Structures are given as structure tokens and as C-alpha cells.
Amino acid sequence: MAKKLFVGNLNYTVTTDELKAIFSTVGEVEDCNIVIDKLNNRSRGFGFVTMKNDTDLAAALALDGTDQGGRNMVVKEALPRPDRV
């Protein structure tokens, strides 16, 4: 079962492909995306990565606090989106 991770404190120059490459070193990545600001069309400094299984998820969580592009990356399980009213 796939698990989604929140990845924060990213350098604004990190691309989706670079983020996927980082997480591919510890397991199989099912999906990956960087959140883009619609007004200025640049990264908001965070994104989401979906790992293929729980073993890969545990390995990916170990990347929390590692230096990526001069910033300590934050990796934690993504919370479900709240219902919008």
C-alpha cells in the first residue's frame, strides 16, 4: 500500500525530477510533485512524495533532517486533506 510523505524546507530551485531522484535512492517512488505558487510560478518550498510500500516509507522517513541544497529537509507522513465546506 502506497504512503504519501510531506517534504518541506526545500530549496526553491529543487525540481520534481531532483526530488524523485533523492527519494529513489532509498526506495521505489510511485509519485512525486513540488507545490508551485500560482501567482509567480515558482516553488513554494515543499512537496509530496508517494512511496510504493511501507518498507520504502520507513527508509524515506530516515531522510528527515538531511542537507539538500543547503537546507535541512523535513520529511514526515502527510496528513489527510481536511474536508472543504
Beta strands, then each sheet from edge to edge (+ up, - down):
strand 1: 3-8
strand 2: 29-36
strand 3: 43-51
strand 4: 67-68
strand 5: 71-72
strand 6: 74-77
sheet 1: 2+ 3- 1+ 6-
sheet 2: 4+ 5-
end
